[in-house]
């Protein structure tokens, strides 16, 4: 790979990372500028768009001869926007649709959630800078998964037929401490690959979507299963007498 190609690859990787962070900013801007009931649902989609950018920036950076710290730090900074600030803003905006007590609870949960994301990203960044090999699992729920679980629950609560209105708040309250836990979770791209390779989860999720009449419900169920998978991982390590990775 020549120097010019490596420079383009490095620029592409940085642009994809910034696209992730910009997705978080765009989601907040939509809620602020678009006076429409659909604005909140559209803003939720930007969490998934941010994850899309976050999933491919590392691939673009492979083979680029530069300090790994540059990409790792930029990635975490951008995650703060799309998977920290945007979900917290979503929770507050969602709480504004209810009464005063709902708004207060949503805002408090959003602030706590944001603090947990920052703490999770600090731990991840420090550990990633000291890692030389590729990792397949992480200690604690990755912040992109936590954010997408909240967005999926919120979409399920906003679209017809709706799930109980408190579901997004419950998802956020559950995901926040799990991000700081030492429970082992699989890397999200590998989980997505498993869903396709195993084949049986796809018909199950499709059946749930059909029965509920809402695709967002099936997506939320998938994230519930992912969050619950940590309990299985913890039991597995306990039986084997080994510790989960510290990431």
N, C-alpha and C positions, 0 to 999 in steps of 0.2 A: 504494500500500500504506500503510494508516494505521499509527500508532504502536503500537496494541495488537497488530495482526497481526505487525508486525516483532518485537515483544517475544516473542510466541509462537514465531515462526520461530527466533529466536535461542535460546530455551529448548530447542526441539526439536533444533536442531543440536548444542547442548552435551550434551543427554541422549543423543543417538546416539553422540557421541564417547566419552562416559563409558561407554555400553553396550559399546563396543569394549574399553576398558580393563577393565571389569568382567568381560568374557568371559575375559580372561587370568587374572584372580583366581579366577573360578569354576572354570576348568580345573585350577588348582593345588589348590583346595579339594577337588575331586572326588578327585584322586589321594591327598590326605591323609586324607580322611574316609571314603571308600568302600572297604572291604576286600573287593574283588571283582576277579577277573581282567579284567573288562570295563572297569574304571575308566580304564585307560590309553587304550583306544580311544575312550571317550566324551570324555575330556579332549582328545584330538586334534581332535574335531569342533568344540571351542570356538575353535580357531584360525580355522576357516572362518566360524564365527558372528561372531567379531570382525571378520573381513574384510567381512562383510555390513554391519555397522554402519559400518565405515570407508568403505565405498563410497558410502553415502548421506548421511553427515553434511554433506559439502560441498554437495550439492544442496539440502539444507534451509537452508543458510546463505546461498545466493545471494539477492541483493537486500536482505539485512539491512544496515542502516546502522550499522556499528560497525567498529572497527579490525580489519583482516584478521589482525593479529598474534595476537589473542585466540584465534581458531579454529585457526590454524596451530600455535601453541604447545600448546594443549590436545590437538590431534590427535596431535602427536609424543609428548607425555607418555603418552597412552593407548596408543600403538603400542609403547612400551617394555614395557608389561605383556603385551599379547596376542601380539606378534610378537618379543619379546625374552626376557622372563622365562619365559613359558609353554613355548616350545620348548626352552629350556635345561633346565627342570624335566622336560619330557617325555623328553629324552635321558638324563638321570640316572636317572629311574624305569625307563626301558627298559633301561639298562645293568644295573640291579639284578636283572634276570631272568637274566643270564648269570653268568659267573664273575667273580672279582675284577679280572682284567685288563680285561675288557669294561666293568665299572663305571668303572674309572679312566679308560679311553679315552673313554667316553661323557661322563663328567663334565668332563674336560679340554676336549673338543670343545664341550660345552655352554657352558662359561665363555668360551672363545674366541669362539664364535658370539655370545654375549650382548654381548661387548665390541665386536664388529663392528657389531651392530645399533645400539648406542649411538652409535658413531662415524658410522654411516650417517645416523642420524636427526639428529645435530648438523649434519652437512653439508647435509642436505635442508632443515632448518628455517632455517638461516642464509640459504641460497639462496632459499627460498620467500618469506622476508620482503622480499627485494629484487626479487622478480618481480612484474610487473604484468599480464602476459598469461598466458593459459592454456597449459599445457605438455602436449605429447602424448608426450614421451619423457623418460627420466631417465638420468643417468650412474650406472651401477651397478645391480645388481638391487634393486628395491624390497623393503623389509623384509617386507611382507605376503606377497610371492611366495616369499621365502626360507623364511618360517615355514610356509606352506601346502605347499611342496615337502617339507619334513621331515615334516609331519603326514601327507601322502599316502603317503610311503614307509613311515612307521611303521604306518599302517593296513594297507598291503599286506603288511607283515611280521607283523602280528598276526592277520589274518583268513585264512581258508582259501580256496583253496590259497595258501600263504605264499611270499613271495619270500625270498632269502637274508637272514639276520638282520642282516648288516652294512649293509644298504642305507640305513637312516635316518642312520647315522653318516656314511656317504659323502656323502649329500645335504647334511648340515650342513657337513661339511668343505669341500665344493665351493661351497656358497652363501655361506659366510662371507667369503672373499676377494673373491668377485664383487660383493658389496654395496659394497665399498670401491673397486672398479675404476672406470675412466672409460669403460667400454663402454656404449654406448647401448642402452637397453631401452624398449620401449613401455609406456605406462601400462596397468595390468592391466584396467580396464574396457573399454578400446579393444581389447585382445586378445580379451576375452570376446565383444565385439560382432563382431569379425572371425570368430571361430569359427562364430557363428550365420550371419553374412552369407555367408561363403565356402562353407558347407554341407558341403563334402567332409570336413573334419576330424571332424565328428560321426559319420558312418558308420565312419570309420577307428578312432576311439576306441571305438565300440560293438563293432567286430570284435575289437579287442584285449581288451576286457572279456570278451567271449564266449569267446575262445580261452583266456584266462587263467583264466576262471571267477571273476574277482575285479574288481569295479568299481574298487577302489582302485588296482589296477595300471594301469588306463587313465588315471586321474587323475595318477598318478606319471609316466607316460610323457608326458602333456601338459606337466608342469612341466619334465621333462628337455628337451623341445623348446623350451620358453620360455627356459631357461637357455642352451641351445645357440644360440638366435637371436642372442645377443650377438656370436658369432663372425662371423655373416653381416653384422651391422651394422658391426662393426669393419672387415671387408674392404671393405664398401661405402664407408665414409668414407676408407679408405686409398686406394682407387682414385680417389675424387673429390678427394683432397687436402684434405679438410676435417677438422676436429676434432669429436669428440663433445661434446654439451652438458655443461657442468659443473654438476651438481645435487647 
